[in-house]
Amino acid sequence: MELETNTSGLEIKTQRLWLAHTVELLSSMRFAISLLTIIAISSIIGTVLKQNEPLPNYVNQLGPFWFEVFQHLSLYSLYSAWWFLTIMGFLVLSTSLCLIRNAPKMLKDMRSWRENVREQSLRNFHHKAEWSSESNKELLTTQLSSQIKRLGYQFKIVQKDNATLIAAKQGAGNKWGYIFAHAAIVVICIGGLLDSDLAIRFQTWFGGKVPFEGSGVLISQIPEKHKLSLANPTFRGNIAIPEGMSGNTAVIPQTKGVLLQDLPFTIELKKFNIDFYSTGMPKLFASDVVIKDHETGKSFPATVKVNHPLLYKGYAVFQSSFDDGGSKLQIKAHAMAGANAHQFPIDAKMGGSNPLTLEQTSGRGEYTIEWTAFRPFNVENLARDGQDLRAVNPDKNFTQQLTADLDKHSGSAAKNANNKDLKNVGPSMQYKLRDKTGQAREFNNYMQPILLEGNWVFLAGARDSPNEQFRYLRIPADENDKLDEWMRLRAALANPELRERAAEAYAKRALPATSAAAMQTQLATSAKKGLAIFAGEGEDKLVGLSAINGFLKKIPEAEQSRTAEIFMKILNGSMWDLWQLARVKDGLPVLELTEKRALFLQQATSALSDAFFYGAPVYLQMTGFEEIKASVFQVTRAPGQNVVYLGCLFLVIGVFAMFYIRERRLWLWIKQDDAGSQVLMALSSQRKTLDFEKEFEQLKLQLKLQLRPQATATDSTPGKSVDSSI
């Protein structure tokens, strides 16, 4: 039996049992582990769910029901939630109580020699050995104490019960590991609480500070109740600065609105530098800035890079990301409704807006264009010939998706989903069209035509909500790589007079001059009806190829195939004449029919069918741009950072002390008898390992060598009995 040590720690001396039990619970290991488990699970949630995003983003991702549930649980700003900070506070309290109760006991045990032992208790140890020697007790005491000193043990000699006890210890500093490890948890949690938004919460609770929920207002015009002073001890905010501009106010996102944090210096962005990988992902971005101190008036240049922040006066300026700084775009707007192919210019600025009048939308309502994003280049994977760019027509998209799925699983080498053909397809712009009721639809248009499936097309994307992918309208480029011919054909299709004339022209061209007038009239009537159905003026009010499909379903099934063939032949022929009449109307010559122009007409007809699903009264084409970059900095003031570093140092010291410092206690009981002396050795350790077993055997051998020659030794290790003479 080994010596037992009381590790329960100090106990509160009180007659109130509930208080004693409460302190015991709070300082217990089971309570601390429970808190650590909750914190670990919460951290997983905080890692999976993006923190401090705008609330509309969560509504779009989670839906109204789960958005409300998560908001009540404060999961959108989890690390500053009241319940998370409360758990952190209880963890600090629990670990502190554990230290207060147990640290004095551990320190006392480290200093103690545990000399209050008896011979019989040492015989009950698991690891023990006993020898007899002809030497007297004093000589053995000197020899054995010298040997254990050489082995690195500290020792104390005690005379008791007509015997001499050598109490030795090694690695008593192991208990410092427990103290440092527990202290590390306390220090790290305190550092985390110092860097939390508790200071900001106190200012909103007791200091009259209120988050600002407005938009489109100059910072200088925002009331002081929405701004935090320079005395604010800790914060983490963002500041976006365009090239050539400066800023000295950070924006701190809140659950509802933002708070503004004044800075003691001004950041001026001279130039933003960015480099990209071939995939289009940012490779390196850095900002050349000038810092001007408000107190001294002095300025100095600096470069802020990713993972290389600027440290100044206790503030850290990190390179967070980059954005558009208000690039200026030259836009040509094309009408997508009405019988006129009118165009008009728009001067756009990213982040701004432009109105659309009834005249500009051909009477389809008043809209506001909100410019949201501009990309100077786009690297796209064109290995699948644009099949991943979903069509704006939902029915066509279903067919394309089915084809894509078949290609994906058939192992086609030409269109395998894993193939990559990365190409820069040029600039693009993203914007929203918002009507008078506040409903908005989002669009993404590329500036230049893109080669897809051997044809040059303009891609015009549209979607109803940010959760959806863009569906793309493919508008074929004409012989001059422009949109003019397709827009001209679209306007002509909306003109009943031109459709009628085109039907008559087709009938005359399709039938010989000797044909009866009644046959030409009948063919002209069929062509006119076909154009009207395609334009959406049929009885079922469908448009494009969907209208044709609806018309054919009314015909007996046995005749549908033949009728469809004739119908499409008439439609294609009359569309050619419609195109030529539109050119003559605009003062342009009639074109000669070639294979290339016939292919363009086929693609244009398909695009006209899809255009009815585009859902916009105008198509906006970017014709030029002036890019202005902006750098997004994260500015932090974190007084708890050094505290956390200190806690990490404590944790490293504690872990190394616990795992690499092994405490051993050694007792040598030396007793004089008539034949000489008897030596009883006992060794103990908190951790019984194979190394400890080996150390015990080596220690026995080394101590035996200190005895006189011809000494008789008896190994009293359980399971062994050895008599030997040295």
Helices and strands as residue ranges (DSSP letters): H 17-26, H 29-48, H 55-72, G 75-80, H 82-111, H 119-123, E 128-133, H 137-150, E 154-160, E 163-170, H 174-194, H 198-206, G 219-221, G 224-226, E 227-228, E 235-242, E 246-253, E 258-276, E 282-293, E 299-305, E 310-312, E 315-324, E 328-335, E 343-349, E 353-356, E 367-375, E 379-381, H 394-410, E 422-424, E 428-435, E 440-446, E 450-452, E 455-463, E 471-476, H 484-493, H 496-510, H 517-534, H 544-553, H 557-585, H 595-611, E 618-626, E 629-637, H 640-660, E 664-672, E 677-685, H 690-704, E 712-714, E 723-725
